[in-house]
Amino acid sequence: MEPPTSSRLNSRKRRKDGSGPNGATELDGIPPKMSRRSLGLREPAPFSDEVEIDYSKPYIRVTYEEAMRGTPVDRPVRVYADGIFDLFHSGHARALMQAKNLFPNTYLIVGVCSDELTHNFKGFTVMNENERYDAVQHCRYVDEVVRNAPWTLTPEFLAEHRIDFVAHDDIPYSSAGSDDVYKHIKEAGMFAPTQRTEGISTSDIITRIVRDYDVYARRNLQRGYTAKELNVSFINEKKYHLQERVDKVKKRVKDVEEKSKEFVQKVEEKSIDLIQKWEEKSREFIGNFLEMFGPEGALKHMLKEGKGRMLQAISPKQSPSSSPTHDRSPSPSFRWPFSTKTPPSSPANRSRNESAVTYDIRAHLETGELGLHVLLSQVQPGLPEEDAQGPQPKEGGDTNQGVDPEGHALF
């Protein structure tokens, strides 16, 4: 009889891009959603010497076809899987899950080898036999645990536990002077192959620990283990403590560097915002400045208008051309700054002086040498027309009116 093959025996290889629960993939044959009910047992699996077997019934194996069709509830297919199960990991659990799901009605028996057998045939273990028994007991797929399982399966052992099929990966397992310890099981048609989970095994885990020994030694020293418990020498202990301090300093420096980078980034962002706002405000300011002080700005028009008014205010009024010369009104008088008295002069000299002052003020206005406040302080607004002409002498009246006793004009 050839080894049974079934579509239910899917590859157990992991995929890095697997998105199923607990790393499961579509090849695992696990439904994507399951009802919220407890699928596991509430108690750990019992040991084989704690389970009563009715030996009154004869031991009759079921065939592969009968097992696939489904057996009665009181007659499940008894599948046996054995191993060391040191550092029990997900690869072990997946292999047992496959064995449990070989047939519709399966009773899974798991054999765990003792320390003595394992040390003799395979090597030293990390976990002792009691720890390994306990780990397998608490796997949800296991119905029964065989302690001190044999290294090679004998017909007597198979009959004692009434085993129908043996589940294991189909890679030849060479040990105890044999190229494959499961060779006689395969020849008897009792072998049900499972698939190994790539990337995880007890040997891989031990290799990681050995490779990163210093890291794990420092880790356990930091957690409170003594150098003696870790079999670490005094010098190595001090070295690990020094490395731990150096790593802490490096971590602090890295944290400060990251925070400084964040701070610099925030400052750059703020500075960019300020520059953008300043550019916007500067454009507005420049526009307003040009409107006021530019070549065609409002200030130039204001100065031109003020200049015209000032020239108009200080210019002498022109008399009508048809009026007699002797009736022409004199121009407004000009008073020197900080002077309370008008310098004496004859009417003819006064007319010439007023014309000179007017010309001088116009020249200063044209060249811009005098400010408006100086001009305003120097220029005396013109008197009304009647006062400018002075009181007119009456016919037959006194001609000395408007003259002080010293002969100076009162106006």
C-alpha positions, 0 to 999 in steps of 0.5 A: 500500500502506497503512502496516503496522499490527500489534498488536506495535506497542504504545504506548511511552508511559511510565506513572508507575505502571509496575511492570515491569523498567526501567520497562516496562509491559504495553503494551511487549509484554515477557514478565514473566519471561525465562530466564537466558540472554544475549539480547544480543551479546558484541561491539558492532554492526559498521559497514556498511563492515565487513560484506560483502554478496553483491551477486551475488544480486538485491535483491528486497524482501519484502512486509509479508505475507511479513515478518509470516509469517516469512522464512527464516533466511538471508533476514531482513527488513532494517529501517532506522532513522536518527537523530542519537542525541545524548545516547543515552537510553532513548527511543532504545533503546525506538524501536530495540527496536520496530524490531527486533521489527517482524517475526519475523526482523529484521535492524536497520540503524541510520544515524547522521548526521554532525556536519556534516549535523546542525549544518547541518540541526538544530543543535549537538550535545552529543556528537560523531559518534564518541561517537554512533556508539559509543553506538548500536553498544553498543545490544543491538538493533542489528545494523549501524551506518551512519556518515555516514547521509544526511539524506534517503533516496534509492532508491540508498541503499535499494538499496545496503543492500538495505532492506525497511522504514524504521522511524520515528515517524509524526509528520511530520519537517519538515527540509531544505525538506520538510514530511516527509522520510519522505513518499516512503517512506510513499508507497512502502509501506516505512514501519513506524511506531514510537511515541515515548517521552513525557517523555524526549528529547535536547531535554528533557535539554538543557533541564534542564541549561540550566534548572539551569545554576548547580546543574550548574556548582557540581557540576562545580566541586566535582568538580574542573573549572576555571572556564575549562573550564566557561566560568565567570567569576571572580565567578561562580566565587566566588559558586558557592563561597560558595553551596556553603559556605552549603548545607553550613552549612544541611545541618548545621543541618538535620541538627542540627535533625533530631537535636534533634527525635529527642532531644526525642521520645525524652525525651518518650517516656521522660518519659511512661514515668516519669510512668506508672510514678510514677502507678502507684507513687504510687497504691500509696504513697497506699493504703499511707499511708491504710491506716496513717495514715488515719481508720480506719488501723492507727496509730489502732487502735495508739494507742487500744490503747496509750492504753488500756493506759497508762490502765490502768497508771497508774490506782490499783487499786480495793479491794474494797467490802467490805474495811475502810477501814484495810485498803485498799492504797495506790495506787502511788507517783509519783516526779517525774522526775530525783528520787531521793527521794520527798517526805515526806508523811503517809499522808493527804496522799500519798493526795491527791497520788497522786489529783491526779497520776493526774488530771493524767496522764489530762488530759494523755493526753486533750489529747495534750499529753504524748508517750508517752515523757514519760509513761513517764519520769514514771510509776513502775509500781505496786509489788506488793501486798505492798510497796504495803501495806508490812510489817504490824506484828506483834502486840506487835511494833515499830510503828516498822518501815518508818520511818527514824530521821528518821521517813520511810516507807521505802516 
